[in-house]
Amino acid sequence: MADNTHHWLRKDDEDSTKASFPELFFDLVFVFALIQLSETLAADFSFGLAAETLLFILALWWVWIHTTWVTNLLDAEIEPVRILLFVMMFFGIVLAIALPKAFSDLGLVFAFAYAGMQLSRTLFALYAFRGTDDQSYRTFLRITVWLVTSCTFWIAGGLMEREARVIMWIIALAIEYIAPILRYSLPGLGSAPPETLDINGEHLAERCALFVIIALGETILTTGKTASSHFDGSMTPLVLFCAFLSTVLMWWIYFHDGQERAADKAEGDAEPQATGHQLFTYGHLPIVAGIILTAVGEDFSLSHPLDKAGYNQAVALLGGPVLYLGGTLWMKKMSSHMMPWSHCTGIVILLAGFIAVPHMSNFQLQIIAVLTLLLVAVWEYVALKRFRRDAA
């Protein structure tokens, strides 16, 4: 058995730190899924729908990040691993198609597609490590049991009415999110050792950075699509410029300094698995969620720039950047042990903006968000430049 699967493991060389073409191809499914998610939110944004959408964000992120952990351990250029990714891509397309109606008549389709992605990947990893790496094999055995349990709730929820479905799916996600914290503890098997999996921190950091690019790219796609259908409006060019500037600033805040520091931390840390969970598995979730919400807010501003804003619009227009800055703050604090006060100030300003919501239009809230992101980006740029000059 070892002879058949040992060569499936990722090689320990310079190329192993780079994302492979099969992995990038797999990511295309999530472009479609994020567009479906944003359009569903923008069509009828309410607090109830926002809560349901949070569930979808958690599900999409969880299936993607855990696939990334597996491809971090396996060689995606090997044919069996490629075939696994293609199978998961098909499940992902079905999942994305079902997503807008997952709480109506396509709930069971969504549940089966999600369960198919989670279980096919984990069972494949279980087979790949059998007879090759006993500790990793036992870890994936634990993961398989936890996922079988959660997928039972996913499928059971798909068979129920909307209210019960929400509850069952929340339980399923709670099981999946708690499992790594408990190190997949099981009766008889106990907990997985803290540093079982031989992960490549640099590869994991690059993959998460590429997903941030996917989320930002989805923002540009949906913004461009909305702007093209409202381009006869007098406010559209100005709102479009602000939306584009917001996307550029989010890119700058993440990539100018934070991403490289996160990659260095993940690669050089003595406990790469624990650091990977803190920085990427959980740490990048608010970053991605913030980008998606910001895209929805920009859709509101493009569609109805002068309409009086409500708190539901403010959750997207101001709450999206709050989540984003909170996620990047965590990433940078974890990576360098230095508090980015620019991010703290930006979060305070955006939260204070909620006080003015009853007196603001959608576009005015967007202006507050864009100017806050600009302040954070410029403040951090100047502070880093001064710090590096003094250090030299």
C-alpha positions in Angstrom: 0.0 0.0 0.0 2.8 2.4 0.9 4.4 1.9 -2.5 1.2 2.9 -4.3 0.5 6.1 -2.4 3.8 7.4 -1.1 4.4 9.3 -4.3 1.1 11.1 -3.8 2.5 13.2 -1.0 3.7 16.7 -1.7 7.5 16.9 -2.4 9.7 18.8 -0.1 11.3 21.2 -2.6 11.1 24.7 -3.8 8.2 24.0 -6.2 6.1 22.6 -3.4 5.6 26.0 -1.9 3.8 27.2 -5.1 0.1 26.8 -5.9 -0.3 24.3 -8.7 -2.4 24.7 -11.8 -5.0 22.1 -10.7 -5.4 24.0 -7.5 -6.0 27.2 -9.4 -8.4 25.5 -11.7 -10.3 24.2 -8.7 -10.6 27.7 -7.3 -12.7 28.8 -10.3 -15.7 27.0 -8.8 -15.6 29.4 -5.9 -15.6 32.4 -8.2 -19.0 31.2 -9.4 -20.2 30.3 -5.8 -19.2 33.8 -4.5 -21.0 35.5 -7.3 -24.1 33.4 -6.6 -23.8 34.4 -2.9 -23.4 38.1 -3.6 -26.3 38.3 -6.0 -28.5 36.4 -3.6 -27.7 38.9 -0.9 -28.1 42.0 -3.0 -31.4 40.9 -4.4 -33.2 40.9 -1.0 -30.9 41.9 1.8 -32.5 41.6 5.2 -31.2 40.6 8.6 -32.7 37.2 8.3 -31.2 36.6 4.9 -27.9 38.0 6.1 -27.8 35.4 8.9 -28.6 32.7 6.4 -25.9 34.0 4.1 -23.4 33.9 7.0 -24.1 30.2 7.1 -23.2 29.9 3.4 -20.0 31.9 3.9 -19.0 29.6 6.7 -19.7 26.5 4.6 -17.9 27.7 1.5 -14.9 28.8 3.4 -14.7 25.6 5.4 -14.9 23.3 2.4 -12.2 25.4 0.5 -9.8 25.8 3.4 -9.9 22.1 4.3 -9.3 21.2 0.7 -6.3 23.5 0.7 -5.0 21.7 3.8 -5.2 18.4 1.9 -3.6 19.7 -1.2 -0.9 21.2 1.0 -0.1 17.6 2.0 -0.6 15.9 -1.3 0.9 16.6 -4.8 -1.8 18.1 -6.9 0.2 17.4 -10.1 -0.3 13.6 -9.6 -3.2 12.2 -11.6 -5.2 10.7 -8.7 -5.1 14.0 -6.8 -6.1 15.9 -10.0 -9.1 13.6 -10.5 -10.1 14.2 -6.8 -10.1 18.0 -7.5 -12.1 17.5 -10.7 -14.7 15.5 -8.8 -14.9 18.1 -6.1 -15.2 20.8 -8.8 -18.4 19.1 -10.1 -19.8 18.9 -6.6 -18.9 22.6 -6.2 -20.7 23.6 -9.3 -23.9 21.8 -8.2 -23.5 23.4 -4.7 -23.2 26.9 -6.2 -26.2 26.3 -8.5 -28.3 25.2 -5.5 -27.1 27.9 -3.2 -29.7 30.6 -4.0 -32.5 28.1 -3.3 -30.8 26.1 -0.6 -33.5 27.2 1.9 -36.4 26.4 -0.4 -36.6 23.6 -2.9 -32.9 22.8 -3.5 -31.9 22.2 0.1 -31.2 18.5 -0.3 -29.2 19.1 -3.5 -27.1 21.7 -1.6 -26.6 19.3 1.3 -25.6 16.3 -0.8 -23.2 18.5 -2.9 -21.6 19.9 0.3 -21.3 16.4 1.9 -19.9 15.0 -1.4 -17.1 17.6 -1.3 -16.2 17.1 2.3 -16.3 13.3 2.4 -14.7 12.6 -1.0 -11.7 14.7 -0.1 -11.3 13.3 3.4 -11.7 9.7 2.4 -9.2 10.2 -0.4 -6.7 11.6 2.1 -7.4 8.7 4.5 -6.5 6.3 1.7 -3.4 8.3 0.6 -1.9 8.2 4.1 -2.8 4.5 4.8 0.4 2.6 5.3 2.5 5.8 4.5 2.1 8.0 7.6 0.4 6.4 10.6 0.0 9.6 12.6 -1.6 11.5 9.7 -3.7 8.5 8.8 -5.1 8.4 12.4 -5.7 12.1 12.2 -7.7 11.8 9.0 -9.6 8.8 10.5 -10.7 11.2 13.3 -11.6 13.9 10.8 -13.7 11.4 8.7 -15.7 10.4 11.8 -16.4 14.0 12.7 -17.4 14.8 9.1 -19.7 11.8 8.8 -21.4 13.1 11.9 -21.7 16.7 10.5 -22.8 15.5 7.0 -25.6 13.5 8.7 -27.0 16.8 10.0 -26.5 18.5 6.6 -28.5 15.8 4.8 -31.1 15.6 7.5 -31.6 19.4 7.3 -32.1 19.2 3.6 -35.1 16.9 4.2 -36.7 19.3 6.7 -38.7 22.6 6.5 -36.9 26.0 6.4 -36.8 26.7 10.2 -35.7 23.2 11.1 -33.2 23.2 8.2 -31.5 26.3 9.6 -31.1 24.7 13.0 -29.7 21.4 11.6 -27.2 23.2 9.4 -26.1 25.4 12.2 -25.4 22.3 14.3 -23.5 20.7 11.3 -21.3 23.8 11.0 -20.8 24.0 14.8 -19.5 20.4 14.7 -17.1 21.1 11.9 -15.7 24.4 13.3 -15.3 23.0 16.8 -13.6 19.8 15.7 -10.1 21.3 15.0 -10.2 23.1 18.3 -10.8 19.8 20.0 -8.1 18.2 17.8 -10.8 15.8 16.5 -11.0 14.0 19.8 -12.9 10.7 19.7 -13.7 8.1 22.4 -11.1 5.4 22.2 -8.8 7.3 19.8 -8.4 10.4 22.0 -7.2 13.7 20.4 -4.8 14.1 17.5 -1.3 15.3 18.6 -0.8 19.1 18.3 1.6 18.9 15.3 0.6 15.8 13.4 0.4 17.1 9.9 3.6 18.1 8.0 2.2 21.2 6.4 4.0 23.7 4.3 3.3 27.2 5.8 4.4 29.1 2.7 2.1 27.2 0.4 -0.8 27.6 2.8 -0.2 31.4 3.0 -0.1 31.6 -0.8 -3.3 29.7 -1.3 -5.1 31.9 1.2 -3.8 35.0 -0.5 -5.1 33.7 -3.8 -8.5 33.1 -2.3 -8.5 36.8 -1.1 -7.7 37.7 -4.7 -10.7 35.5 -5.8 -13.0 37.4 -3.4 -11.7 40.8 -4.5 -12.1 39.7 -8.2 -15.7 38.7 -7.5 -16.2 42.2 -6.1 -14.9 43.7 -9.3 -17.1 41.4 -11.4 -20.3 42.1 -9.5 -19.6 45.8 -9.3 -18.9 46.0 -13.0 -22.1 44.1 -13.8 -24.2 46.3 -11.6 -22.6 49.5 -12.9 -23.2 48.5 -16.5 -27.0 48.1 -15.8 -27.2 51.5 -14.1 -24.7 53.5 -16.3 -27.4 55.9 -17.4 -27.6 57.3 -13.8 -25.9 60.6 -13.1 -24.3 59.2 -9.9 -23.0 55.9 -11.4 -19.5 57.1 -12.5 -18.7 58.5 -9.1 -20.1 55.6 -7.2 -18.3 53.2 -9.4 -15.0 55.0 -8.8 -15.5 54.8 -5.0 -16.4 51.1 -5.3 -13.2 50.5 -7.3 -11.1 52.5 -4.9 -12.5 50.5 -2.0 -11.5 47.2 -3.7 -8.0 48.6 -4.4 -7.6 49.7 -0.8 -8.6 46.3 0.6 -6.0 44.8 -1.7 -3.4 47.2 -0.5 -4.2 46.7 3.2 -3.8 43.0 2.8 -0.9 42.6 0.4 1.3 45.6 1.0 2.6 44.2 4.3 0.4 41.7 6.0 0.4 38.8 3.6 4.2 38.5 3.4 4.4 38.7 7.2 1.8 35.9 7.5 3.8 33.7 5.1 7.0 34.2 7.0 5.3 33.5 10.3 3.7 30.3 9.0 6.9 29.0 7.4 9.3 29.8 10.2 7.1 28.9 13.2 8.0 26.0 15.4 4.3 24.9 15.5 3.2 25.4 11.9 -0.1 23.4 12.3 -1.3 25.5 15.2 -0.2 28.7 13.5 -1.9 27.7 10.3 -5.2 27.3 12.1 -4.9 30.6 13.8 -3.7 32.6 10.8 -5.6 30.9 8.0 -8.2 28.4 8.9 -10.0 30.8 11.3 -8.0 34.0 10.9 -8.9 34.5 7.2 -12.7 33.9 7.6 -13.5 37.5 8.6 -11.3 38.8 5.8 -13.3 36.9 3.2 -16.7 37.6 4.8 -15.8 41.3 4.9 -15.0 41.4 1.2 -18.3 39.7 0.3 -20.3 42.0 2.5 -18.5 45.0 1.1 -19.3 43.9 -2.5 -23.0 43.7 -1.5 -22.8 47.2 0.0 -21.3 48.5 -3.2 -24.2 47.0 -5.1 -26.7 48.9 -2.9 -24.8 52.1 -3.5 -24.7 51.6 -7.3 -28.3 50.6 -7.5 -29.8 53.2 -5.1 -27.1 55.8 -4.3 -29.4 58.5 -3.0 -31.9 56.4 -1.2 -32.0 56.8 2.5 -29.9 54.1 4.1 -31.2 51.6 6.6 -29.3 49.5 9.1 -29.5 46.5 6.8 -27.6 48.4 4.1 -25.2 49.7 6.8 -24.4 46.1 7.8 -22.9 45.7 4.3 -21.6 49.2 3.6 -19.9 49.6 7.1 -20.0 46.1 8.6 -18.1 44.6 5.6 -15.0 46.9 6.1 -15.2 46.3 9.9 -15.0 42.6 9.4 -12.2 43.0 6.9 -10.1 45.3 9.1 -10.7 43.0 12.1 -9.4 40.0 10.1 -6.3 41.8 8.8 -5.7 43.2 12.3 -5.7 39.7 13.7 -3.4 38.4 10.9 -0.9 41.2 11.4 -0.9 41.1 15.2 -0.4 37.3 15.0 2.4 37.6 12.5 4.5 40.4 14.0 3.1 40.8 17.6 2.7 44.5 16.8 -0.7 46.1 17.1 -1.8 47.9 13.9 -3.4 51.0 15.5 -4.5 52.2 12.1 -6.8 49.2 11.8 -8.1 49.8 15.4 -8.9 53.4 14.5 -10.6 52.5 11.3 -12.8 50.0 13.1 -13.8 52.6 15.7 -14.7 55.1 12.9 -16.8 52.6 11.0 -18.7 51.5 14.1 -19.3 55.2 15.0 -20.8 55.6 11.5 -23.7 53.4 12.5 -24.9 56.3 14.7 -25.4 58.5 11.6 -27.2 55.8 9.6 -30.7 57.3 9.9 -29.5 60.6 8.4 -27.4 59.1 5.6 -27.9 57.9 2.0 -26.3 54.7 0.7 -23.7 56.7 -1.1 -22.8 58.8 1.9 -22.2 55.6 3.9 -20.0 54.3 1.1 -18.0 57.5 1.3 -17.4 57.0 5.0 -16.2 53.4 4.3 -13.9 54.4 1.5 -12.4 57.3 3.3 -11.8 55.1 6.4 -10.1 52.5 4.3 -7.9 55.2 2.7 -7.0 56.6 6.2 -6.0 53.1 7.3 -3.9 52.4 4.2 -2.1 55.8 4.3 -1.5 55.7 8.0 -0.1 52.1 7.9 2.1 53.0 4.9 3.6 56.0 6.5 4.1 54.2 9.9 5.8 51.3 8.3 8.0 53.5 6.2 9.1 55.4 9.3 9.6 52.2 11.3 11.8 50.7 8.6 13.9 53.9 8.2 14.5 54.0 12.0 15.3 50.3 12.1 17.9 50.8 9.3 
